[in-house]
Amino acid sequence: MRTAVVTGASSGIGAATARRLAEAGYRVVLTARRAERIEALAAELAGQGHRAVARPLDVTSREEVEAFGAWLGGCEVLVNNAGGALGLDPVATGDPADWRAMYEVNVVGVLHMTQVLLPALRASGEGTVVVVTSTAGHATYEGGAGYVAAKHGAHVLAETLRLELVGEPVRVIEIAPGMVKTEEFSLVRFGGDRERAEKVYEGVDEPLTAEDIADTIAWTVTRPPHVNVDLLVVRPRAQASNTKVHRRR
């Protein structure tokens, strides 16, 4: 049975992706810092007849990632989904600690996971690395510089890795979602301020859901191995760009 590792699987896009890949026949390995969340999801999937295992992991810790790789053994798919945004401050007043934290999880975390699991992905003969970035990795917006810089970094990592692996049995897929309404992304960004988080989606007809992105990821992963979807940008119909969103009045 093919194995897919999903980082940031405790909620949102990661949890939805784990469900979709399990439905597609993968043994899913759920990783995140919140053990109780991924353990509950693994139990849910097992109850549905799927193979799933939870493994607590902080992708920003090289030591933890190396221990995870030694435990894992083989795998065919790595979905680098762990990430997130902190704050919406202009460059002039942005918190350097937030910038460092965003870079660590969105870029260095992807680096750790990819480096450690790459031998197994190569050995599988049909490996796939998925990097979940954002439309923030392709265009700027005011107040978003720290997150935008981090996601640009993740985009460039994926693009460079694809060049470096050409001719090898590993494909590199980048999924860049636009406005996705999940239970935690904006809430975390604004330090638990639910009112401010809700305003992000106010008046927007049908922002994307975690399930929309999970379907997209699963579609790319389940293409024949010679098919590489280099980059797939996914936005809701109401969003034309990072700064152009239609809202009901």
Backbone bond lengths (Angstrom), bond angles and torsions (degrees), N, CA, C in turn:
res aa  C-N    CA-C-N  psi(-1)  N-CA   C-N-CA  omega(-1)  CA-C   N-CA-C  phi
1 M - - - 1.461 - - 1.524 109.52 -
2 R 1.330 115.83 135.29 1.463 120.88 179.38 1.531 110.65 -71.40
3 T 1.320 115.22 144.98 1.465 121.41 -178.17 1.513 110.35 -113.15
4 A 1.331 116.27 134.60 1.464 122.67 175.89 1.518 108.59 -122.46
5 V 1.309 116.78 127.64 1.465 123.21 176.28 1.529 107.78 -98.56
6 V 1.323 116.51 129.93 1.461 121.71 179.24 1.516 108.78 -122.48
7 T 1.319 117.42 118.58 1.465 120.25 176.49 1.529 109.64 -88.76
8 G 1.321 115.64 156.78 1.467 119.63 -178.22 1.522 111.78 61.95
9 A 1.351 116.18 38.56 1.462 120.81 -173.00 1.522 113.67 -88.01
10 S 1.323 117.67 8.40 1.467 119.69 -176.12 1.520 113.85 -78.96
11 S 1.338 117.71 -15.16 1.468 119.83 -179.17 1.519 109.24 -165.87
12 G 1.325 115.89 176.38 1.452 122.27 170.23 1.519 115.38 54.24
13 I 1.328 115.00 -135.90 1.464 121.37 -175.92 1.520 111.48 -60.79
14 G 1.323 117.65 -39.42 1.454 120.19 -178.95 1.512 112.84 -62.57
15 A 1.334 117.00 -47.17 1.464 120.55 179.21 1.521 111.15 -64.35
16 A 1.332 116.65 -42.31 1.458 120.90 179.59 1.530 111.01 -64.20
17 T 1.324 116.42 -38.79 1.468 120.75 178.67 1.522 110.92 -66.08
18 A 1.314 117.20 -41.22 1.459 120.36 177.29 1.525 110.53 -59.02
19 R 1.313 116.83 -42.38 1.468 120.20 179.15 1.529 111.04 -62.99
20 R 1.334 116.46 -44.94 1.461 119.82 -177.57 1.524 111.53 -67.36
21 L 1.314 118.11 -40.38 1.464 119.44 179.94 1.529 110.84 -70.25
22 A 1.325 116.96 -33.41 1.464 119.42 174.63 1.517 109.95 -63.08
23 E 1.320 116.86 -42.95 1.470 121.06 177.24 1.527 111.59 -62.28
24 A 1.337 115.76 -30.02 1.466 120.47 -179.72 1.527 112.26 -81.36
25 G 1.327 117.06 0.17 1.450 120.56 174.61 1.506 116.35 102.22
26 Y 1.330 117.39 6.29 1.457 120.32 179.01 1.525 111.40 -83.83
27 R 1.303 115.53 148.70 1.464 120.98 162.46 1.517 105.04 -80.86
28 V 1.315 117.32 119.53 1.456 119.61 -175.02 1.523 110.57 -103.34
29 V 1.324 114.31 135.04 1.464 121.51 175.51 1.517 106.45 -108.27
30 L 1.316 115.49 114.82 1.459 122.18 -174.16 1.520 109.40 -94.47
31 T 1.327 116.98 124.27 1.458 119.67 177.62 1.522 110.00 -125.52
32 A 1.315 115.39 144.70 1.469 124.05 176.07 1.522 106.59 -178.21
33 R 1.311 116.52 169.43 1.465 119.57 178.88 1.526 111.87 -76.76
34 R 1.328 117.44 -29.61 1.468 121.11 -175.85 1.532 109.95 -87.98
35 A 1.315 114.91 96.37 1.462 121.27 -174.42 1.527 112.28 -59.04
36 E 1.324 117.00 -43.50 1.462 119.26 -174.54 1.526 112.04 -63.03
37 R 1.317 116.65 -32.68 1.470 120.46 -179.85 1.523 111.45 -69.47
38 I 1.323 116.44 -48.48 1.467 118.08 -177.41 1.527 111.43 -72.60
39 E 1.315 117.56 -29.79 1.454 120.06 176.01 1.529 110.50 -66.04
40 A 1.337 116.76 -39.59 1.466 120.12 177.41 1.523 110.88 -65.17
41 L 1.331 116.86 -40.14 1.460 120.40 178.83 1.524 110.89 -67.07
42 A 1.325 117.05 -41.54 1.460 119.86 178.00 1.530 110.48 -60.96
43 A 1.334 116.75 -40.69 1.467 120.49 178.09 1.521 111.03 -65.37
44 E 1.327 116.29 -39.59 1.472 121.08 177.53 1.530 110.71 -60.15
45 L 1.318 116.03 -47.11 1.462 120.43 -178.30 1.527 111.20 -67.40
46 A 1.330 116.43 -40.37 1.464 120.05 177.93 1.521 110.74 -62.23
47 G 1.326 116.49 -37.32 1.456 121.25 178.29 1.519 112.93 -65.07
48 Q 1.330 115.88 -20.62 1.464 121.34 177.75 1.530 112.10 -94.83
49 G 1.321 115.95 5.37 1.449 119.94 177.99 1.516 114.77 90.25
50 H 1.340 117.66 9.48 1.457 121.41 179.07 1.528 110.48 -94.35
51 R 1.306 116.07 162.37 1.456 121.03 175.70 1.528 108.50 -99.04
52 A 1.302 115.08 121.13 1.466 120.20 -177.67 1.517 109.22 -149.61
53 V 1.325 114.69 143.45 1.464 120.23 177.47 1.521 108.58 -138.34
54 A 1.316 116.10 141.04 1.467 121.88 179.59 1.514 109.62 -101.68
55 R 1.322 115.56 138.17 1.470 120.93 178.46 1.523 108.34 -141.53
56 P 1.338 118.82 104.79 1.466 120.89 179.27 1.527 110.49 -57.74
57 L 1.341 115.71 137.86 1.456 119.35 -175.22 1.516 110.76 -161.75
58 D 1.321 115.73 135.33 1.463 123.00 171.35 1.524 106.44 -105.39
59 V 1.328 117.00 109.32 1.466 120.09 -174.39 1.522 112.84 -67.22
60 T 1.321 118.14 -14.72 1.466 119.84 178.61 1.526 112.10 -82.14
61 S 1.334 117.59 -7.15 1.472 122.02 179.46 1.526 109.50 -99.53
62 R 1.323 116.65 111.56 1.465 119.79 179.47 1.522 110.95 -61.15
63 E 1.312 116.41 -39.41 1.459 120.99 -179.54 1.529 110.92 -59.95
64 E 1.335 115.94 -46.60 1.466 119.90 179.59 1.522 111.51 -65.09
65 V 1.320 116.55 -41.14 1.469 119.97 -178.78 1.522 110.78 -65.83
66 E 1.316 118.06 -40.50 1.465 120.26 178.44 1.529 111.40 -65.87
67 A 1.320 116.67 -38.51 1.468 120.10 176.64 1.530 109.92 -65.22
68 F 1.319 116.11 -38.41 1.466 120.63 177.86 1.528 110.08 -62.64
69 G 1.327 116.67 -45.92 1.461 120.64 -179.42 1.521 111.93 -61.06
70 A 1.339 116.73 -40.12 1.465 120.79 178.84 1.520 111.09 -65.56
71 W 1.325 116.11 -35.80 1.466 120.82 178.48 1.521 112.12 -72.97
72 L 1.326 117.09 -37.33 1.464 122.21 -170.03 1.525 113.27 -65.93
73 G 1.301 117.20 -48.39 1.462 118.96 -171.91 1.515 109.93 81.67
74 G 1.335 117.79 -128.74 1.455 120.97 -176.02 1.515 113.72 -84.22
75 C 1.330 115.29 155.31 1.467 120.87 171.06 1.517 109.00 -161.04
76 E 1.318 114.95 155.39 1.463 121.92 -179.74 1.520 113.14 -107.54
77 V 1.327 117.04 -26.99 1.464 121.13 -174.16 1.527 110.21 -134.70
78 L 1.312 115.64 134.77 1.464 122.52 171.47 1.514 108.24 -122.64
79 V 1.315 116.29 119.61 1.464 121.20 175.95 1.525 107.84 -105.93
80 N 1.333 115.66 104.60 1.463 121.83 177.51 1.527 108.85 -82.42
81 N 1.318 115.21 90.30 1.459 120.19 -176.69 1.528 113.08 -108.54
82 A 1.321 118.45 -23.99 1.467 120.37 -177.57 1.524 110.19 -56.39
83 G 1.306 116.22 132.28 1.462 120.53 -178.95 1.515 109.65 179.46
84 G 1.323 115.54 -161.82 1.449 118.74 177.94 1.515 112.45 149.31
85 A 1.330 114.27 166.30 1.464 122.14 -179.01 1.516 109.55 -118.26
86 L 1.336 115.36 149.61 1.463 122.00 176.62 1.520 108.65 -131.44
87 G 1.317 116.24 117.49 1.461 121.25 175.43 1.511 114.32 77.03
88 L 1.336 113.74 169.44 1.467 122.01 177.41 1.526 108.06 -142.98
89 D 1.330 114.17 47.16 1.454 120.26 -175.45 1.526 111.00 -92.76
90 P 1.323 116.91 148.85 1.466 119.47 174.28 1.517 111.13 -66.47
91 V 1.313 116.10 163.44 1.466 120.96 -179.31 1.529 110.94 -54.80
92 A 1.332 116.43 -38.34 1.464 121.01 -175.09 1.526 113.52 -60.89
93 T 1.347 116.34 -28.05 1.467 118.98 -175.37 1.522 113.23 -126.43
94 G 1.320 118.37 8.58 1.453 121.08 -178.86 1.517 111.82 -62.34
95 D 1.321 115.87 146.65 1.464 121.84 -178.76 1.527 109.02 -84.48
96 P 1.327 118.52 117.62 1.469 120.44 179.51 1.534 112.94 -56.60
97 A 1.317 116.66 -31.63 1.465 119.48 179.35 1.527 110.51 -64.86
98 D 1.332 116.47 -38.74 1.465 120.27 176.94 1.526 110.43 -65.50
99 W 1.331 116.16 -42.14 1.466 119.88 178.89 1.527 110.33 -59.95
100 R 1.327 116.90 -45.52 1.465 120.38 -179.82 1.530 111.01 -62.92
101 A 1.332 115.90 -43.46 1.468 119.68 -179.19 1.522 111.04 -62.45
102 M 1.332 116.67 -41.93 1.465 119.91 179.57 1.524 111.10 -66.06
103 Y 1.330 117.60 -40.32 1.458 120.34 179.65 1.528 110.16 -66.92
104 E 1.317 116.59 -40.03 1.462 120.13 -179.10 1.519 111.94 -60.45
105 V 1.327 117.80 -46.23 1.466 118.91 -175.94 1.519 111.99 -81.77
106 N 1.333 118.36 -40.56 1.465 121.14 -174.78 1.520 113.77 -78.60
107 V 1.329 117.77 -26.90 1.468 121.07 -176.59 1.525 111.64 -116.67
108 V 1.323 116.98 -59.24 1.463 119.44 -176.18 1.523 110.93 -66.36
109 G 1.323 117.52 -34.45 1.467 120.47 175.81 1.525 111.82 -61.33
110 V 1.330 115.95 -42.28 1.469 120.55 176.52 1.526 109.89 -63.70
111 L 1.330 116.20 -41.07 1.463 120.75 178.38 1.526 111.09 -60.49
112 H 1.341 117.09 -49.03 1.462 120.73 179.95 1.530 110.98 -56.38
113 M 1.328 116.20 -52.69 1.462 120.31 -175.47 1.520 111.45 -62.76
114 T 1.310 116.16 -43.02 1.464 120.07 -176.75 1.520 110.96 -68.22
115 Q 1.314 117.39 -44.72 1.468 120.02 179.66 1.532 111.53 -61.34
116 V 1.319 116.33 -44.45 1.461 120.14 -174.56 1.531 111.62 -71.99
117 L 1.326 118.15 -36.96 1.462 120.41 -176.24 1.526 113.56 -92.53
118 L 1.328 117.31 -8.65 1.460 119.72 -177.36 1.532 113.45 -57.80
119 P 1.336 120.56 -41.02 1.469 118.61 176.93 1.529 113.00 -57.18
120 A 1.332 117.67 -41.38 1.462 121.17 179.00 1.522 111.15 -68.18
121 L 1.325 116.75 -39.19 1.459 120.31 179.15 1.529 110.58 -65.27
122 R 1.316 116.73 -41.27 1.472 120.33 176.04 1.532 110.30 -62.32
123 A 1.319 115.99 -46.89 1.464 121.10 -176.13 1.527 112.20 -63.70
124 S 1.337 117.04 -25.19 1.469 120.07 -179.41 1.520 112.03 -67.07
125 G 1.326 116.85 -24.21 1.463 121.37 -177.71 1.504 114.05 83.33
126 E 1.316 117.12 -14.13 1.473 122.11 179.40 1.522 108.71 -147.37
127 G 1.317 116.94 59.66 1.454 121.11 -176.45 1.516 112.78 -83.54
128 T 1.327 114.84 151.70 1.462 121.29 177.30 1.518 109.62 -136.64
129 V 1.321 116.24 126.70 1.463 122.38 171.39 1.518 107.73 -108.28
130 V 1.313 116.67 120.60 1.466 121.95 174.30 1.519 108.16 -106.72
131 V 1.323 116.34 131.03 1.462 121.53 174.61 1.527 107.20 -117.23
132 V 1.323 115.77 115.95 1.467 120.38 177.49 1.523 107.10 -87.98
133 T 1.318 115.59 109.52 1.461 119.98 179.27 1.526 108.48 -103.12
134 S 1.304 117.29 -121.28 1.458 122.23 -177.15 1.520 107.25 -176.49
135 T 1.316 116.05 159.50 1.467 117.82 169.81 1.528 109.56 -62.43
136 A 1.341 116.74 -18.80 1.470 120.60 174.21 1.520 111.11 -64.12
137 G 1.321 117.61 -19.36 1.448 120.94 177.69 1.514 113.45 -83.63
138 H 1.343 116.02 3.33 1.467 120.34 -176.28 1.527 112.76 -131.73
139 A 1.311 117.41 -8.08 1.467 121.13 178.86 1.517 108.69 -160.29
140 T 1.335 116.29 151.68 1.459 121.22 -176.95 1.524 111.97 -94.24
141 Y 1.322 115.29 165.38 1.462 121.48 170.14 1.524 108.11 -154.64
142 E 1.304 115.63 150.48 1.460 120.74 -176.77 1.523 111.13 -61.45
143 G 1.321 114.96 136.07 1.458 120.66 179.30 1.523 113.66 85.34
144 G 1.315 116.56 -6.21 1.462 118.48 -174.89 1.505 115.28 -109.14
145 A 1.328 117.96 12.64 1.465 120.46 -168.68 1.527 113.86 -55.52
146 G 1.327 117.96 -42.36 1.457 120.05 -178.22 1.519 111.76 -62.66
147 Y 1.324 116.67 -47.35 1.468 121.82 179.52 1.523 110.32 -69.59
148 V 1.321 116.36 -42.12 1.461 121.33 178.84 1.526 110.56 -59.89
149 A 1.320 116.85 -44.32 1.462 120.68 179.02 1.527 111.16 -61.53
150 A 1.331 116.31 -42.34 1.460 120.05 -179.80 1.517 111.04 -65.56
151 K 1.329 117.09 -44.44 1.462 119.26 -178.59 1.528 111.87 -72.08
152 H 1.328 117.94 -30.38 1.468 119.23 170.48 1.530 109.24 -61.52
153 G 1.321 116.74 -39.70 1.459 120.68 177.94 1.517 112.01 -61.39
154 A 1.338 116.70 -43.26 1.466 120.49 178.86 1.523 110.97 -65.57
155 H 1.335 116.19 -38.56 1.470 120.47 177.27 1.522 110.87 -61.23
156 V 1.316 116.89 -46.74 1.464 121.02 -178.74 1.530 110.64 -66.99
157 L 1.329 117.25 -35.89 1.457 120.42 176.17 1.525 109.87 -58.79
158 A 1.326 116.23 -48.54 1.472 120.42 -179.27 1.522 111.36 -63.68
159 E 1.315 116.60 -43.57 1.458 121.26 -178.15 1.535 110.92 -63.65
160 T 1.320 116.28 -42.39 1.465 120.88 -179.95 1.526 111.09 -69.47
161 L 1.321 116.54 -41.98 1.464 120.66 179.47 1.527 110.65 -59.15
162 R 1.316 116.52 -39.51 1.470 120.37 179.07 1.521 110.95 -61.58
163 L 1.318 116.71 -40.76 1.467 120.52 177.32 1.530 110.71 -64.25
164 E 1.321 115.49 -41.85 1.463 120.01 -175.10 1.525 113.24 -73.34
165 L 1.337 116.99 -23.11 1.468 120.64 -177.61 1.523 113.17 -99.96
166 V 1.321 117.77 1.41 1.467 118.96 -177.67 1.525 109.72 -57.31
167 G 1.328 115.27 134.64 1.458 121.18 -176.92 1.511 113.22 92.55
168 E 1.331 117.30 -11.17 1.455 121.49 176.95 1.529 109.90 -100.34
169 P 1.328 118.29 160.77 1.468 120.93 -176.23 1.529 113.40 -82.31
170 V 1.323 115.97 46.67 1.471 121.10 178.24 1.519 107.91 -137.06
171 R 1.308 117.10 126.18 1.462 120.58 176.65 1.522 109.23 -104.96
172 V 1.323 115.48 154.89 1.460 121.68 -177.47 1.517 108.37 -124.32
173 I 1.321 115.79 120.08 1.465 122.96 -175.42 1.524 108.97 -117.49
174 E 1.308 116.17 131.65 1.470 120.58 174.46 1.517 109.59 -112.46
175 I 1.323 116.31 126.81 1.462 122.89 174.76 1.524 107.32 -110.84
176 A 1.331 116.26 122.53 1.470 121.35 -176.20 1.531 109.89 -117.89
177 P 1.330 117.78 91.86 1.469 120.41 -179.98 1.525 112.10 -76.37
178 G 1.323 114.88 149.87 1.451 121.39 170.86 1.522 109.39 -92.24
179 M 1.316 117.41 -127.86 1.461 122.34 -175.42 1.530 110.77 -75.48
180 V 1.318 115.53 107.60 1.462 122.31 178.76 1.522 107.98 -118.26
181 K 1.304 116.61 124.87 1.467 120.36 179.06 1.524 109.04 -94.13
182 T 1.324 115.57 106.43 1.461 121.32 175.71 1.523 108.10 -118.31
183 E 1.320 115.36 173.71 1.460 118.45 -174.27 1.516 113.64 -73.21
184 E 1.342 117.23 -16.38 1.460 117.88 -170.70 1.524 116.65 -128.63
185 F 1.319 120.07 -24.04 1.465 120.09 -169.38 1.526 112.38 -54.64
186 S 1.325 117.76 -58.58 1.468 120.14 -178.12 1.520 111.88 -71.73
187 L 1.326 116.68 -30.26 1.462 120.14 178.52 1.530 110.02 -63.23
188 V 1.322 116.69 -43.31 1.466 120.85 176.78 1.523 110.22 -66.22
189 R 1.324 115.84 -42.09 1.467 119.92 -177.99 1.518 111.69 -57.56
190 F 1.322 115.89 -37.80 1.462 120.26 -176.60 1.524 112.82 -103.90
191 G 1.319 116.04 27.46 1.460 121.02 171.95 1.506 115.11 60.37
192 G 1.338 117.62 33.16 1.450 121.80 178.31 1.514 114.63 88.54
193 D 1.334 118.21 3.55 1.469 122.12 178.87 1.533 108.45 -76.83
194 R 1.339 116.55 95.00 1.461 121.43 -173.94 1.525 111.89 -65.14
195 E 1.318 117.50 -38.19 1.461 120.18 -179.50 1.532 110.98 -62.47
196 R 1.322 115.87 -44.75 1.457 119.50 179.32 1.533 111.22 -67.41
197 A 1.323 116.08 -37.02 1.461 120.55 178.59 1.522 111.13 -63.17
198 E 1.316 117.24 -41.99 1.461 121.58 -178.58 1.523 111.85 -66.86
199 K 1.307 117.03 -30.22 1.475 120.29 -179.58 1.524 112.59 -64.61
200 V 1.322 116.41 -23.92 1.463 119.73 178.31 1.522 110.63 -57.83
201 Y 1.337 116.44 -36.84 1.460 121.46 -174.61 1.525 112.76 -104.66
202 E 1.323 116.75 3.25 1.464 121.36 -175.04 1.530 111.42 -59.00
203 G 1.322 116.36 125.87 1.460 121.64 176.34 1.516 115.08 78.37
204 V 1.329 117.58 1.11 1.469 120.70 -178.47 1.525 109.09 -89.41
205 D 1.319 116.41 121.74 1.460 120.53 177.00 1.524 110.05 -72.74
206 E 1.294 116.07 115.25 1.452 123.25 172.61 1.534 115.23 52.29
207 P 1.324 117.35 67.64 1.467 117.91 168.27 1.521 108.45 -60.29
208 L 1.307 116.97 160.77 1.457 120.02 178.80 1.532 110.47 -62.48
209 T 1.328 114.96 157.51 1.459 121.11 175.84 1.526 109.01 -112.44
210 A 1.316 115.67 166.25 1.465 119.99 175.96 1.519 110.59 -58.09
211 E 1.332 116.16 -35.99 1.461 120.67 -179.09 1.528 111.69 -66.22
212 D 1.331 116.95 -33.82 1.467 119.94 176.23 1.522 110.96 -60.07
213 I 1.326 115.96 -45.28 1.467 119.90 -178.74 1.529 110.41 -71.96
214 A 1.313 117.21 -37.21 1.465 120.22 176.98 1.523 110.83 -60.73
215 D 1.332 117.11 -42.09 1.464 120.83 177.22 1.524 110.56 -60.69
216 T 1.331 115.89 -41.14 1.459 121.08 179.74 1.521 110.85 -63.87
217 I 1.328 116.57 -46.49 1.463 120.88 178.69 1.523 110.70 -60.72
218 A 1.330 116.11 -47.62 1.465 119.89 -178.40 1.531 111.11 -61.81
219 W 1.333 116.81 -38.15 1.472 119.88 178.54 1.521 110.85 -62.11
220 T 1.321 117.16 -46.19 1.470 119.17 -178.68 1.521 111.59 -65.77
221 V 1.326 116.40 -41.09 1.464 120.82 -177.28 1.521 111.41 -66.67
222 T 1.321 117.27 -32.58 1.467 120.78 -175.48 1.521 113.33 -92.55
223 R 1.336 117.89 8.36 1.467 119.39 170.98 1.530 108.44 -68.58
224 P 1.338 117.74 158.04 1.467 119.81 175.34 1.532 109.92 -53.95
225 P 1.323 117.48 147.29 1.471 119.98 -171.60 1.522 114.91 -61.29
226 H 1.329 118.23 -19.39 1.466 118.82 178.43 1.525 112.05 -82.10
227 V 1.344 117.09 -5.94 1.469 122.06 -178.03 1.522 109.03 -98.21
228 N 1.335 116.72 118.15 1.465 121.08 178.17 1.526 108.83 -113.35
229 V 1.312 116.10 114.54 1.468 120.53 173.26 1.522 105.71 -85.33
230 D 1.323 116.28 95.49 1.468 120.29 -173.51 1.523 112.00 -57.50
231 L 1.317 116.14 -50.46 1.466 121.77 -174.11 1.513 109.54 -148.70
232 L 1.327 116.05 128.03 1.456 120.66 177.99 1.530 108.07 -129.15
233 V 1.327 115.96 112.67 1.462 122.56 178.59 1.529 107.78 -93.86
234 V 1.322 116.87 127.73 1.464 121.29 -175.99 1.526 109.38 -126.92
235 R 1.322 115.76 118.28 1.471 120.58 177.66 1.524 109.47 -127.93
236 P 1.337 117.28 157.81 1.456 119.23 169.72 1.529 109.22 -71.40
237 R 1.306 116.84 156.38 1.462 120.88 -179.67 1.528 111.98 -57.51
238 A 1.334 116.59 -30.26 1.463 120.70 -177.38 1.526 113.38 -75.99
239 Q 1.307 117.40 -5.40 1.468 120.67 -177.63 1.527 109.97 -116.80
240 A 1.330 116.01 114.85 1.465 120.37 179.21 1.522 111.93 -90.84
241 S 1.324 117.16 -26.77 1.460 121.94 178.48 1.522 107.44 -160.31
242 N 1.332 116.87 -179.20 1.462 119.49 178.59 1.521 112.54 -62.99
243 T 1.314 116.71 -23.75 1.470 120.24 -176.31 1.524 113.61 -116.00
244 K 1.319 117.98 1.88 1.463 121.97 -178.41 1.523 108.57 -122.96
245 V 1.343 116.48 99.38 1.461 123.02 -178.35 1.511 108.70 -128.75
246 H 1.320 116.54 130.68 1.469 120.14 177.15 1.529 108.97 -83.26
247 R 1.331 115.33 128.41 1.461 121.45 178.05 1.519 109.74 -125.81
248 R 1.331 116.32 137.85 1.466 120.90 175.41 1.514 109.17 -64.50
249 R 1.315 117.30 141.52 1.462 120.61 177.93 1.527 111.33 -91.02
